[in-house]
Structure formats: structure tokens, C-alpha cells
Amino acid sequence: MSPLPRSFYLRSPLQVAKDLPGKVFVRKTGTETLRAMIVEVEAYHASNDPASHAYRGMTERNRNMFSIGGTLYVYFTYGMHFCANIVTGEAGKAGAVLIRAVEPLEGIATMRELRGPRIKDDRQLTNGPAKFCQAFAIARDENGMDFCGNEIYLTEGKTIPAREIVASSRIGIAAGVEKQWRFFVRGNKCVSRGN
């Protein structure tokens, strides 16, 4: 399937986040293709969202969050994990959607290798933002990549009925907890928590 057009990303983080469950994340590395259905995301604005990395303006760390929609924004957290976000909106207006969890579809053997031998249950491969990045080999070098390219991109996937998408508070934040900007597929085995 063809990559989603730039116009998909040139909207607010909340609009994009609501449309992401069911879309397919594709990563091509050499001869290998990894594919997974997005099942859990969180939206982050800038100006009105104290939980956003961009709330206090641009820094060297969050610079890619101010890029044009369709840019990959990767950050390092807790001194050990990477997390991947899809930048949204026009350039200069920071907004992003964190990919919290995906359901593996293709390249599962490679995902197992990347996650390591201690993972015995495939449900644990990608059911969290850091697990997803490890399983898809996403780290510092991928920060700033374009979703409209041919190495990392999204395609149409499964249409998830609105009644099957749950909105809830975001996870692991201390500010902006009242915002119901986490969206996940009800009952999906790969959702990180609170399913």
C-alpha cells in the first residue's frame, strides 16, 4: 500500500491521534520489512499542554517537534529508552503524537531478535513506546526522518469503528492529566495498559 499523503499529518495532534488506530507503521531496513498496526497513541500540543516537550518553546532536544507534519521525532528518556512521535501540523507549530503500542504484522522474527531472548510472549514485543522503538530499531539516527519517504511510513490499514477506540488520560505524566488525549483499541492484546 502507498504511504499516507503529507496532508494526513498537516492537522492538529488531536485530529491525527484519533485517526491513527488501525493505520499500519512500516519500517524498511535493507531487505527486511517490519509492519505493525497502531493500537495506542497519545497526542501532545505545545501552547496549551504542560505535558508537551514543546510547552516552554524550542530546545535542541525537541527541535524536530517543530518540523513539518510527517516528521519522526525521537527522544531518549530515563537514560535508557527511545520513544517515537509523529510530528503534526505546519512547520513551526509544535505538535506530535506518541506511538505507545502496535500490533506486529510482518517481520516478527526480526522484532524478536531486536527485543532480545528474554521476551517469551509476543504480546510483550511492542506493547509500550520503548518496546516499539526497540522492536523497530528506532533510535537517534531515525530522529528527523520523513514519513513521506520510503524507509519509515504509514499506510492505510484496518478501519476501527469509533466505538472500539477508547479515550483516556495519558500515561506517565504529572501535568495535563485531565486531558483525555490517549487513544487505544479496546480489547487489543498489544495495548500497553488499562485495556
N, CA and C of each residue as an Amber inpcrd file, in Angstrom:
protein
   585
   0.8350000  -1.2020000   0.0000000   0.0000000   0.0000000   0.0000000
   0.8710000   1.2530000   0.0000000   0.3250000   2.3270000  -0.5210000
   1.0630000   3.5850000  -0.6280000   1.1440000   4.2990000   0.7210000
   2.2330000   5.0450000   0.9390000   2.3280000   5.8570000   2.1530000
   1.2050000   6.8870000   2.2150000   0.7780000   7.2230000   3.4180000
  -0.2310000   8.2710000   3.5820000   0.3390000   9.5930000   3.0780000
  -0.4930000  10.4600000   2.5260000  -0.0110000  11.7390000   1.9950000
   0.3540000  12.7130000   3.1120000   1.1430000  13.7090000   2.7660000
   1.5470000  14.7360000   3.7300000   0.3190000  15.3750000   4.3880000
  -0.7420000  15.5380000   3.6460000  -1.9330000  16.2050000   4.1800000
  -2.4920000  15.5040000   5.4170000  -2.2710000  14.2030000   5.5360000
  -2.7550000  13.4750000   6.7210000  -2.1330000  14.0570000   7.9900000
  -0.8740000  14.4520000   7.9030000  -0.1260000  14.9120000   9.0670000
  -0.2850000  16.4120000   9.3280000  -0.7670000  17.1650000   8.3540000
  -0.8420000  18.6250000   8.4830000  -2.1200000  19.0530000   9.2000000
  -2.4060000  18.3890000  10.2910000  -3.5740000  18.6930000  11.1190000
  -3.1240000  18.7380000  12.5740000  -4.0370000  19.0250000  13.4640000
  -3.6800000  19.1160000  14.8840000  -3.3070000  17.7380000  15.4260000
  -2.5050000  17.6940000  16.5010000  -2.1480000  16.4050000  17.0940000
  -3.3770000  15.5740000  17.4810000  -4.4060000  16.2430000  17.9750000
  -5.6090000  15.5310000  18.4080000  -6.3290000  14.8930000  17.2250000
  -6.4270000  15.6150000  16.1180000  -7.0740000  15.0570000  14.9180000
  -6.2970000  13.8570000  14.3940000  -4.9850000  13.9900000  14.3070000
  -4.1600000  12.8960000  13.7970000  -4.2310000  11.6970000  14.7430000
  -4.1370000  11.9480000  16.0480000  -4.1540000  10.8590000  17.0280000
  -5.4290000  10.0260000  16.9180000  -6.5550000  10.6820000  16.7490000
  -7.8330000   9.9630000  16.6620000  -7.9100000   9.0850000  15.4170000
  -7.1590000   9.4540000  14.3690000  -7.1880000   8.7050000  13.1130000
  -6.0870000   7.6510000  12.9980000  -5.1900000   7.5770000  13.9840000
  -4.0620000   6.6480000  13.8730000  -4.3820000   5.1920000  14.2110000
  -5.2370000   4.8960000  15.1860000  -5.5130000   3.4720000  15.4490000
  -6.0130000   2.7590000  14.1950000  -5.3650000   1.6420000  13.8780000
  -5.6970000   0.8880000  12.6680000  -4.7510000   1.1460000  11.5150000
  -4.0520000   2.2980000  11.5230000  -3.0670000   2.5720000  10.4770000
  -1.8700000   1.6320000  10.6700000  -1.1290000   1.3890000   9.5940000
  -0.0070000   0.4620000   9.6400000   1.3120000   1.2300000   9.5700000
   2.1740000   0.9800000  10.5550000   3.5120000   1.5580000  10.6060000
   4.4480000   0.6070000   9.8640000   5.2080000   1.1460000   8.8920000
   6.1150000   0.3390000   8.0760000   7.5420000   0.8340000   8.2740000
   8.4690000  -0.1040000   8.4890000   9.8980000   0.2140000   8.5950000
  10.6550000  -0.7130000   7.6680000  11.3970000  -0.1450000   6.7280000
  12.2160000  -0.9460000   5.8110000  13.6800000  -0.7790000   6.1830000
  14.3470000  -1.9020000   6.4210000  15.7740000  -1.8900000   6.7570000
  16.4620000  -2.9170000   5.8710000  17.1790000  -2.4690000   4.8700000
  17.8290000  -3.3840000   3.9290000  16.7850000  -4.1850000   3.1800000
  16.8320000  -5.4960000   3.3130000  15.8630000  -6.3550000   2.6230000
  14.6700000  -6.6990000   3.5120000  14.6900000  -6.2310000   4.7440000
  13.6460000  -6.5720000   5.7180000  12.5660000  -5.4900000   5.7690000
  11.3180000  -5.9280000   5.8710000  10.2040000  -5.0020000   6.0800000
   9.5010000  -5.3930000   7.3700000   9.3710000  -4.4200000   8.2640000
   8.6360000  -4.6090000   9.5100000   7.3290000  -3.8320000   9.3940000
   6.2290000  -4.4920000   9.7530000   4.9190000  -3.8370000   9.6810000
   4.1460000  -4.1370000  10.9540000   3.3970000  -3.1250000  11.4390000
   2.5670000  -3.3160000  12.6180000   1.4060000  -2.3340000  12.5980000
   0.2800000  -2.7630000  13.1320000  -0.9000000  -1.9030000  13.2270000
  -0.8200000  -1.0780000  14.5110000  -1.0310000   0.2150000  14.3800000
  -1.0150000   1.0980000  15.5430000  -2.2760000   0.8460000  16.3790000
  -2.0810000   0.6120000  17.6880000  -3.2220000   0.3190000  18.5600000
  -3.3220000   1.2660000  19.7550000  -2.3130000   2.1220000  19.9540000
  -2.3560000   3.0390000  21.0980000  -1.4530000   4.2410000  20.8390000
  -1.9910000   5.4370000  21.0550000  -1.2440000   6.6790000  20.8260000
  -1.6150000   7.7140000  21.8910000  -0.8060000   8.7630000  21.9760000
  -1.1130000   9.9100000  22.8330000  -0.7860000  11.1920000  22.0790000
  -1.6900000  12.1730000  22.1460000  -1.4890000  13.4630000  21.4840000
  -0.8340000  14.4530000  22.4430000   0.0700000  15.2880000  21.8940000
   0.7370000  16.3390000  22.6630000   0.7390000  17.6310000  21.8550000
   0.1040000  18.6770000  22.3990000   0.1240000  20.0090000  21.7930000
   1.3310000  20.7540000  22.3510000   1.4550000  22.0130000  22.0270000
   2.5590000  22.7930000  22.5760000   2.0420000  23.8870000  23.5020000
   1.3120000  24.8410000  22.9580000   0.9580000  26.0480000  23.6970000
   0.0350000  25.8120000  24.8820000  -0.8480000  24.8260000  24.7990000
  -1.8180000  24.6280000  25.8790000  -1.6670000  23.2800000  26.5700000
  -0.4930000  22.6890000  26.4900000  -0.3020000  21.3420000  27.0220000
   0.9790000  21.2720000  27.8530000   0.8590000  21.3980000  29.1820000
   2.0610000  21.3800000  30.0320000   2.8110000  20.0520000  30.0230000
   2.2060000  18.9850000  29.4830000   2.8910000  17.6910000  29.3880000
   3.7470000  17.5820000  28.1320000   3.6170000  18.5560000  27.2320000
   4.3410000  18.5120000  25.9660000   5.7920000  18.9360000  26.1330000
   6.6900000  18.3050000  25.3880000   8.0980000  18.7040000  25.3820000
   8.2660000  20.1240000  24.8450000   7.3020000  20.5910000  24.0690000
   7.4230000  21.9080000  23.4370000   6.7160000  23.0160000  24.2150000
   6.2040000  22.7180000  25.3840000   5.4060000  23.6780000  26.1580000
   6.1690000  24.9680000  26.4470000   7.4650000  24.8460000  26.7000000
   8.2660000  26.0280000  27.0330000   9.1000000  26.5300000  25.8530000
   8.7900000  26.0590000  24.6560000   9.4920000  26.5280000  23.4740000
  10.5070000  25.5320000  22.9250000  11.1870000  25.9600000  21.8880000
  12.1230000  25.0810000  21.1870000  13.4470000  24.9510000  21.9380000
  13.9400000  23.7180000  21.9780000  15.2680000  23.4240000  22.5230000
  15.9820000  22.5250000  21.5150000  17.2350000  22.2280000  21.7830000
  17.9570000  21.3230000  20.8890000  17.3010000  19.9480000  20.8920000
  16.8270000  19.5120000  22.0640000  16.2180000  18.1850000  22.1820000
  14.9200000  18.0660000  21.3890000  14.0590000  19.1010000  21.4600000
  12.7250000  18.9880000  20.8510000  12.6120000  19.6570000  19.4800000
  13.7440000  20.0510000  18.9020000  13.7330000  20.8120000  17.6410000
  12.8720000  20.1570000  16.5560000  12.9440000  18.8500000  16.4200000
  12.1790000  18.1850000  15.3580000  10.6750000  18.2070000  15.5910000
  10.2660000  18.4980000  16.8310000   8.8420000  18.6020000  17.1130000
   8.2420000  19.8400000  16.4410000   9.0900000  20.7740000  16.0330000
   8.6530000  21.9960000  15.3590000   8.7550000  21.8600000  13.8370000
   9.1050000  20.6710000  13.3570000   9.2230000  20.4340000  11.9120000
   7.8460000  20.2860000  11.2860000   7.8120000  20.1160000   9.9780000
   6.5520000  19.9370000   9.2730000   5.9240000  18.5930000   9.6510000
   4.6060000  18.5520000   9.6640000   3.8970000  17.3160000   9.9570000
   4.3670000  16.1810000   9.0600000   4.5460000  15.0120000   9.6590000
   5.0590000  13.8740000   8.9210000   6.5310000  13.6310000   9.1730000
   7.0870000  14.3180000  10.1690000   8.4760000  14.1160000  10.5780000
   8.4880000  13.1890000  11.7960000   9.4950000  12.3470000  11.8950000
   9.6460000  11.4710000  13.0520000  10.4510000  12.2180000  14.1190000
   9.8750000  12.3230000  15.3120000  10.5460000  12.9490000  16.4460000
  10.8390000  11.8530000  17.4640000  12.1220000  11.5670000  17.6630000
  12.5550000  10.5180000  18.5850000  13.2770000  11.1800000  19.7500000
  12.9330000  10.7780000  20.9700000  13.6480000  11.2890000  22.1300000
  14.0880000  10.1510000  23.0290000  15.0960000  10.4470000  23.8580000
  15.6950000   9.4790000  24.7750000  15.1980000   9.8000000  26.1760000
  14.7750000   8.8000000  26.9250000  14.2020000   9.0500000  28.2410000
  14.7270000   8.0650000  29.2870000  14.7460000   8.4950000  30.5150000
  15.2070000   7.6810000  31.6500000  16.6120000   7.1200000  31.4350000
  17.3900000   7.7520000  30.5620000  18.7520000   7.3030000  30.3330000
  18.8870000   5.9360000  29.7040000  17.7720000   5.4150000  29.1290000
  17.8540000   4.0610000  28.5850000  16.8820000   3.7450000  27.4530000
  15.8390000   4.5430000  27.2590000  14.8080000   4.1910000  26.2820000
  14.6080000   5.2840000  25.2320000  14.2460000   4.8500000  24.0130000
  13.8280000   5.7810000  22.9770000  12.3110000   5.7060000  22.8250000
  11.7150000   6.8410000  22.4800000  10.2800000   6.9080000  22.2010000
  10.0950000   7.6460000  20.8830000   9.1050000   7.2130000  20.0920000
   8.8980000   7.7590000  18.7470000   7.5670000   8.4990000  18.6620000
   7.6170000   9.6640000  18.0320000   6.4410000  10.5100000  17.8470000
   6.2960000  10.8950000  16.3870000   5.0670000  11.0770000  15.9670000
   4.7740000  11.5850000  14.6350000   4.4560000  13.0670000  14.7810000
   5.2680000  13.9130000  14.1790000   5.0380000  15.3530000  14.2310000
   3.8090000  15.6880000  13.3740000   3.0230000  16.6410000  13.8570000
   1.7980000  17.0340000  13.1570000   1.7810000  18.5430000  12.8960000
   0.9310000  18.9590000  11.9810000   0.7180000  20.3790000  11.7220000
   1.7770000  21.0120000  10.8320000   1.6380000  22.3210000  10.6940000
   2.5680000  23.0980000   9.8720000   3.8990000  23.2700000  10.5980000
   4.9620000  23.4750000   9.8400000   6.2750000  23.7130000  10.4330000
   6.2190000  24.9450000  11.3280000   6.8780000  24.8660000  12.4640000
   6.9080000  25.9790000  13.4070000   5.8590000  25.8750000  14.4940000
   4.8350000  25.0470000  14.2930000   3.7810000  24.8520000  15.3010000
   3.9610000  23.4580000  15.8930000   4.6030000  23.4190000  17.0340000
   4.9540000  22.1220000  17.6160000   3.7310000  21.3190000  18.0320000
   3.7240000  20.0970000  17.6070000   2.6970000  19.1420000  17.9990000
   3.1640000  17.7680000  17.5770000   2.7720000  16.7500000  18.3370000
   3.2130000  15.3970000  17.9930000   2.2860000  14.3720000  18.6230000
   2.3640000  13.1630000  18.0810000   1.6000000  12.0400000  18.6160000
   2.5930000  10.9230000  18.9510000   2.6170000  10.5470000  20.2210000
   3.4740000   9.4540000  20.6740000   2.8620000   8.1180000  20.2670000
   3.6610000   7.2590000  19.6830000   3.2090000   5.8990000  19.3870000
   3.4870000   5.0640000  20.6360000   2.4180000   4.6640000  21.3160000
   2.5780000   3.9040000  22.5670000   2.6370000   2.4040000  22.3380000
   1.8680000   1.8870000  21.3730000   1.8560000   0.4420000  21.1650000
   1.3650000   0.1040000  19.7670000   1.8860000  -1.0040000  19.2430000
   1.4800000  -1.5010000  17.9220000   1.2840000  -3.0080000  17.9950000
   0.5340000  -3.5410000  17.0490000   0.3320000  -4.9900000  16.9350000
   1.1530000  -5.4970000  15.7560000   2.1760000  -6.3340000  16.0080000
   3.0400000  -6.8070000  14.9180000   2.2770000  -7.5580000  13.8360000
   2.6480000  -7.2950000  12.5690000   2.0200000  -7.9470000  11.4280000
   3.0240000  -8.6910000  10.5540000   4.2040000  -8.1140000  10.3630000
   5.2120000  -8.7010000   9.4670000   6.6040000  -8.4180000  10.0130000
   7.5040000  -9.3900000   9.8600000   8.8620000  -9.2320000  10.3730000
   8.9630000  -9.5410000  11.8550000   8.0620000 -10.3770000  12.3460000
   8.0020000 -10.6620000  13.7840000   9.2770000 -11.3480000  14.2730000
   9.8820000 -12.2110000  13.4620000  11.1280000 -12.8710000  13.8690000
  12.2240000 -11.8310000  14.1160000  12.2950000 -10.8250000  13.2600000
  13.2910000  -9.7600000  13.4330000  12.9820000  -8.9510000  14.6840000
  11.7020000  -8.6730000  14.9190000  11.3270000  -7.9470000  16.1330000
  11.7620000  -8.7220000  17.3720000  11.5950000 -10.0370000  17.3520000
  12.0270000 -10.8700000  18.4890000  13.5320000 -10.7470000  18.7110000
  14.2980000 -10.7740000  17.6150000  15.7540000 -10.6400000  17.7270000
  16.1290000  -9.2820000  18.3140000  15.4840000  -8.2370000  17.8370000
  15.7910000  -6.8900000  18.3040000  15.4010000  -6.6810000  19.7670000
  14.3480000  -7.3300000  20.2010000  13.8990000  -7.2000000  21.5970000
  14.6960000  -8.0790000  22.5520000  15.2990000  -9.1510000  22.0430000
  16.1480000  -9.9850000  22.8850000  15.4880000 -11.2790000  23.3250000
  16.3060000 -12.2380000  23.7530000  15.8130000 -13.5910000  24.0460000
  14.9330000 -13.6930000  25.2880000  14.9630000 -12.6910000  26.1460000
  14.1680000 -12.8030000  27.3710000  12.6710000 -12.6080000  27.1190000
  12.2990000 -12.1230000  25.9290000  10.8810000 -11.9080000  25.6120000
  10.3050000 -13.2200000  25.1000000   9.4720000 -13.8410000  25.8890000
   8.9040000 -15.1530000  25.5560000   7.4950000 -15.0580000  24.9780000
   6.8100000 -13.9600000  25.2450000   5.4230000 -13.7840000  24.8210000
   5.3750000 -12.6690000  23.7830000   4.8960000 -12.9640000  22.5700000
   4.8670000 -11.9600000  21.5000000   4.0270000 -10.7400000  21.8480000
   3.1240000 -10.8710000  22.8260000   2.3370000  -9.7010000  23.2390000
   3.2300000  -8.6460000  23.8860000   4.4100000  -9.0680000  24.3410000
   5.3450000  -8.1570000  25.0010000   6.3260000  -7.4920000  24.0230000
   6.2400000  -7.8270000  22.7630000   7.1930000  -7.2860000  21.7910000
   7.0660000  -5.7800000  21.6180000   5.8350000  -5.2900000  21.5260000
   5.6220000  -3.8910000  21.1260000   4.5310000  -3.2070000  21.9480000
   4.2660000  -3.6750000  23.1650000   3.1750000  -3.1140000  23.9580000
   3.6510000  -2.0170000  24.9090000   4.3880000  -1.0940000  24.3690000
   4.8740000   0.0740000  25.0940000   5.7400000   0.8930000  24.1610000
   5.8840000   2.1960000  24.4090000   6.6190000   3.0560000  23.4690000
   8.0930000   2.6830000  23.3070000   8.7710000   2.3260000  24.4000000
  10.1750000   1.9340000  24.3000000  10.3250000   0.5610000  23.6480000
   9.4110000  -0.3440000  23.9460000   9.4260000  -1.6740000  23.3280000
   9.2320000  -1.5650000  21.8200000   8.3060000  -0.6990000  21.4230000
   8.0700000  -0.4720000  19.9970000   9.3440000   0.0130000  19.3070000
  10.0060000   1.0070000  19.8980000  11.2290000   1.5400000  19.2810000
  12.3120000   0.4750000  19.1790000  12.4690000  -0.3210000  20.2100000
  13.4850000  -1.3770000  20.1700000  13.1550000  -2.4040000  19.1000000
  11.8920000  -2.8230000  19.0160000  11.4780000  -3.8430000  18.0470000
  11.5940000  -3.3560000  16.6090000  11.5200000  -2.0280000  16.3990000
  11.5970000  -1.4570000  15.0510000  12.9330000  -0.7630000  14.7930000
  13.9000000  -0.9490000  15.6900000  15.2420000  -0.3670000  15.5350000
  15.1730000   1.1370000  15.3010000  14.4020000   1.8060000  16.1370000
  14.2720000   3.2620000  16.0550000  15.0450000   3.8780000  17.2140000
  16.0260000   4.7370000  16.8690000  16.8650000   5.3790000  17.8770000
  17.2510000   6.7780000  17.3740000  18.3850000   7.2870000  17.8360000
  18.7940000   8.6650000  17.4880000  18.9140000   8.8850000  15.9890000
  19.4380000   7.9120000  15.2640000  19.6610000   8.1000000  13.8320000
  18.3620000   8.2840000  13.0560000  17.2530000   7.8220000  13.6010000
  15.9680000   7.9430000  12.9090000  15.2600000   9.2690000  13.2180000
  15.7410000  10.0000000  14.2140000  15.1460000  11.2880000  14.5750000
  15.2050000  12.2340000  13.3760000  14.0650000  12.7610000  12.9740000
  14.0040000  13.6890000  11.8460000  13.6570000  13.0510000  10.5160000
  13.5010000  11.7370000  10.4790000  13.1420000  11.0820000   9.2130000
  11.7390000  11.4970000   8.7780000  11.4970000  11.3790000   7.4760000
  10.2410000  11.8300000   6.8730000   9.3090000  10.6490000   6.6220000
   8.0830000  10.7280000   7.1390000   7.0930000   9.6790000   6.9090000
   6.6200000   9.6400000   5.4540000   6.9850000  10.6330000   4.6890000
   6.6230000  10.6350000   3.2640000   7.7770000  10.1090000   2.4150000
   8.7500000   9.4750000   3.0550000   9.8570000   8.8410000   2.3490000
   9.5500000   7.3780000   2.0840000  10.6120000   6.5790000   1.9240000
  10.3940000   5.1660000   1.5990000  11.0230000   4.2070000   2.6060000
  11.4890000   4.7330000   3.7550000  12.0870000   3.8570000   4.7680000
  11.1790000   3.6780000   5.9820000  10.5630000   4.7550000   6.4270000
   9.5820000   4.7230000   7.5120000   8.3570000   5.4830000   7.0310000
   7.2030000   4.8340000   7.0990000   5.9680000   5.4990000   6.6580000
   4.7460000   4.7820000   7.2140000   3.5980000   5.4240000   7.0550000
   2.3200000   4.8350000   7.4530000   1.4960000   4.5320000   6.2150000
   0.6950000   3.4780000   6.3060000  -0.2610000   3.1660000   5.2380000
  -1.6370000   2.9890000   5.8680000  -2.6410000   2.9820000   5.0120000
  -3.9760000   2.6260000   5.4840000  -3.9090000   1.1890000   6.0000000
  -4.7850000   0.8720000   6.8890000  -4.8090000  -0.4790000   7.4440000
  -6.2350000  -0.9120000   7.6900000  -6.5150000  -1.2130000   8.9210000
  -7.8300000  -1.6870000   9.3280000  -8.6700000  -0.5060000   9.8050000
  -9.9160000  -0.4620000   9.3800000 -10.8180000   0.5790000   9.8720000
 -11.3620000   0.1410000  11.2220000 -11.0470000   0.9140000  12.2520000
 -11.5060000   0.6110000  13.6050000 -12.7620000   1.4380000  13.8780000
 -13.8950000   0.8080000  14.1680000 -15.1090000   1.5820000  14.4770000
 -14.8720000   2.5110000  15.6640000 -15.4630000   3.6960000  15.6170000
 -15.2610000   4.6900000  16.6820000 -15.6030000   4.1220000  18.0590000
 -16.5980000   3.2470000  18.1400000 -16.9940000   2.6890000  19.4350000
 -15.9210000   1.7750000  20.0330000 -14.9490000   1.3510000  19.1920000
 -13.8870000   0.4710000  19.6640000 -12.6130000   1.2280000  20.0410000
 -12.6370000   2.5520000  19.8970000 -11.4800000   3.3710000  20.2720000
 -11.8050000   4.0930000  21.5760000 -10.9880000   3.8480000  22.5790000
 -11.2020000   4.4070000  23.9100000 -10.3140000   5.6300000  24.0970000
 -10.8680000   6.7010000  24.6570000 -10.0960000   7.8880000  25.0210000
  -9.8730000   7.8680000  26.5240000  -8.6480000   8.1600000  26.9480000
  -8.3520000   8.1740000  28.3820000  -7.2430000   9.1780000  28.6610000
  -6.8870000   9.3050000  29.9360000  -5.7590000  10.1490000  30.3180000
  -4.4620000   9.5360000  29.8120000  -3.4960000  10.3920000  29.5530000
  -2.1920000   9.9180000  29.1110000  -1.4310000   9.2960000  30.2800000
  -0.4390000   8.4970000  29.9610000   0.2810000   7.7050000  30.9590000
   1.6340000   8.3280000  31.2820000   2.0170000   8.2960000  32.5570000
   3.3660000   8.6860000  32.9630000   3.6450000  10.1730000  32.9400000
   2.6090000  11.0030000  33.1050000   2.8050000  12.4510000  33.1270000
   2.3150000  13.0070000  34.4600000   2.8270000  14.1780000  34.8310000
   2.4150000  14.8090000  36.0800000   1.5380000  16.0270000  35.8350000
   1.6010000  16.5820000  34.6340000   0.8050000  17.7650000  34.2840000
  -0.0820000  17.4390000  33.0840000  -1.2050000  18.0990000  32.9930000
  -2.1240000  17.8510000  31.8820000  -2.8370000  16.5160000  31.9840000
  -2.9270000  15.9800000  33.2060000  -3.5210000  14.6510000  33.3890000
  -5.0230000  14.6300000  33.1260000  -5.6460000  15.8080000  33.1390000
  -7.0980000  15.8650000  32.9110000  -7.4660000  15.7050000  31.4380000
  -6.4940000  15.8570000  30.5580000  -6.7740000  15.7700000  29.1240000
  -6.9180000  14.3080000  28.6980000  -8.0100000  14.0030000  28.0270000
  -8.2830000  12.6370000  27.5590000  -7.7140000  12.4680000  26.1520000
  -6.3790000  12.4910000  26.0550000  -5.7050000  12.5220000  24.7560000
  -4.9280000  11.2520000  24.4620000  -5.2330000  10.1850000  25.1640000
  -4.6960000   8.8670000  24.8450000  -5.8160000   8.0820000  24.1670000
  -5.4890000   7.4420000  23.0500000  -6.4890000   6.6910000  22.2920000
  -5.9640000   5.2800000  22.0480000  -6.7900000   4.2810000  22.3910000
  -6.3610000   2.8980000  22.1870000  -7.5180000   2.0300000  21.7300000
  -7.1810000   0.9080000  21.1110000  -8.1700000  -0.0180000  20.5890000
  -8.6340000  -0.9290000  21.7240000  -9.9130000  -0.8540000  22.0170000
 -10.4840000  -1.6440000  23.1000000 -10.2370000  -3.1390000  22.8960000
  -9.7270000  -3.8030000  23.9210000  -9.5460000  -5.2490000  23.8770000
  -8.3330000  -5.7370000  23.1160000  -7.5510000  -4.8530000  22.5040000
  -6.3860000  -5.3100000  21.7580000  -5.3020000  -5.7960000  22.7190000
  -4.7390000  -6.9530000  22.4400000  -3.7680000  -7.6010000  23.3320000
  -2.4480000  -6.8460000  23.4310000  -2.1810000  -5.9260000  22.4980000
  -0.8960000  -5.2370000  22.4800000  -0.9310000  -3.8480000  23.1120000
  -2.0880000  -3.4100000  23.6050000  -2.1760000  -2.1260000  24.2820000
  -1.3280000  -2.1990000  25.5580000  -0.6610000  -1.1000000  25.9020000
   0.3230000  -1.1330000  26.9890000  -0.2960000  -1.3870000  28.3590000
  -1.3700000  -0.6980000  28.6620000  -2.0280000  -0.9190000  29.9610000
  -3.4180000  -0.2790000  29.9600000  -4.2100000  -0.6440000  30.9570000
  -5.5400000  -0.0640000  31.1080000  -6.5000000  -0.4530000  30.0150000
  -6.3070000  -1.6320000  29.4240000  -7.1520000  -2.0550000  28.2960000
  -8.4600000  -2.6280000  28.8130000
